[in-house]
Amino acid sequence: MSYPLDLKSMTSDEFQALLDEVELHGMIGISVEGWDERSIAFKLVPPAGVRDPRTGGVHGGVLATALDTAAGFAATLASGFDIATVDLRIDYIRPALDPEFRVLGRSIRSGSRFGWAEATVSTVDDRVVALGRGTFTW
């Protein structure tokens, strides 16, 4: 069951506390940087445990989780409701080898029961690592 969720009026600490309710977010190193009415920015600092021990590359599942989180929160910002992911497409562009990344989510459209949003994981110098686009419902 979906419920209204007013993220726009939250403080940064309240938003981070909401994000931290899902332990996986903390385990992969994601934190809130900022948001507006239709988009959100996260910092992603993946720990050693989610990296390949030989190459240092971040596991694709971590990138997918970060993209789903960013796109989902963007859909929530646009709709005003807690969401569930219906579909998520991921394109991996290059290996995620850097120590830190930016994750940006943006709402594309918000209807009466469904919304569409996209997200990117990029290096701090704006090299895109992965892209995602999802459909969400509430």
C-alpha positions in Angstrom: 0.0 0.0 0.0 1.3 3.4 -1.0 1.3 6.4 1.3 2.0 10.2 0.8 5.6 11.1 1.5 6.6 14.8 1.5 10.3 14.8 0.9 10.4 18.4 -0.2 9.9 19.7 3.3 12.5 17.4 5.0 15.8 18.7 6.3 19.0 17.0 5.1 19.2 15.0 8.4 15.6 13.8 8.1 16.2 12.8 4.5 19.4 10.9 5.4 17.6 9.2 8.2 14.8 8.0 5.8 17.5 6.8 3.4 19.3 5.0 6.3 16.1 3.0 7.1 17.2 0.6 4.4 20.5 -0.8 5.7 21.7 -1.6 2.2 22.1 2.1 1.5 24.6 2.4 4.3 26.3 -0.8 3.3 27.0 0.5 -0.2 28.0 4.0 0.9 25.3 6.2 -0.4 24.4 9.5 1.2 22.1 12.5 0.3 23.7 15.6 -1.2 20.7 17.7 -2.2 17.3 17.7 -4.0 14.7 19.9 -5.6 11.1 19.3 -6.7 11.9 16.7 -9.4 15.6 15.6 -8.9 18.0 14.4 -6.3 21.8 14.0 -5.9 23.6 11.4 -3.9 27.3 10.8 -3.1 28.4 7.1 -3.4 31.5 6.0 -1.7 31.6 2.2 -2.2 33.5 0.3 0.5 36.1 -2.3 -0.3 33.6 -5.1 0.3 31.6 -4.2 -2.8 34.7 -4.0 -5.1 36.5 -6.7 -7.1 39.7 -7.4 -5.1 41.8 -7.7 -8.2 40.6 -4.7 -10.2 38.9 -2.5 -7.6 35.8 -2.2 -9.8 32.5 -1.7 -8.0 30.0 -4.6 -8.3 27.2 -3.9 -10.9 24.6 -4.6 -8.3 25.8 -1.7 -6.2 25.5 0.6 -9.2 22.0 -0.8 -10.0 21.0 -0.1 -6.4 22.3 3.4 -6.5 20.5 4.1 -9.8 17.2 2.6 -8.5 17.5 4.6 -5.3 18.1 7.9 -7.2 15.4 7.4 -9.8 12.9 6.1 -7.2 13.5 9.2 -4.9 13.1 11.4 -8.0 9.8 9.8 -8.7 8.8 10.2 -5.1 9.7 13.9 -5.2 7.6 14.4 -8.3 4.6 12.4 -7.2 4.5 13.1 -3.4 4.0 9.3 -2.7 6.2 6.5 -1.6 6.9 4.4 -4.7 7.7 0.8 -5.8 9.8 0.0 -8.8 8.0 -1.7 -11.7 10.8 -1.8 -14.2 14.4 -0.7 -14.2 16.8 -0.8 -17.2 20.6 -0.3 -16.6 23.3 0.4 -19.1 26.9 0.0 -17.8 29.2 2.4 -19.7 32.6 1.9 -18.1 34.2 0.2 -15.1 33.5 2.0 -11.8 37.1 2.2 -10.5 37.1 5.6 -8.7 36.9 6.0 -4.9 33.8 8.2 -5.1 30.8 8.8 -7.4 27.9 11.2 -7.9 24.4 9.7 -8.5 21.8 12.0 -10.0 18.1 11.1 -10.3 15.5 13.1 -12.3 11.8 12.6 -12.8 10.8 12.4 -16.4 7.0 12.2 -16.0 4.6 11.7 -13.1 1.0 10.5 -13.8 -1.8 9.5 -11.5 -0.5 6.0 -10.6 2.8 5.7 -12.5 6.0 7.7 -12.9 9.1 7.5 -15.0 12.6 8.6 -13.9 16.2 8.3 -14.9 19.5 8.3 -13.1 23.2 8.4 -13.7 26.3 7.3 -11.8 29.3 9.5 -12.7 32.8 10.1 -11.5 33.3 13.3 -9.6 34.8 14.7 -12.9 31.6 13.8 -14.8 32.5 10.6 -16.6 29.4 8.6 -16.9 29.8 5.1 -15.4 26.2 3.8 -15.6 22.7 4.9 -16.7 19.3 3.8 -15.5 15.7 4.5 -16.4 12.7 3.1 -14.5 9.0 2.9 -14.2 7.5 3.4 -10.7 4.1 3.1 -9.1 2.4 4.2 -5.9 
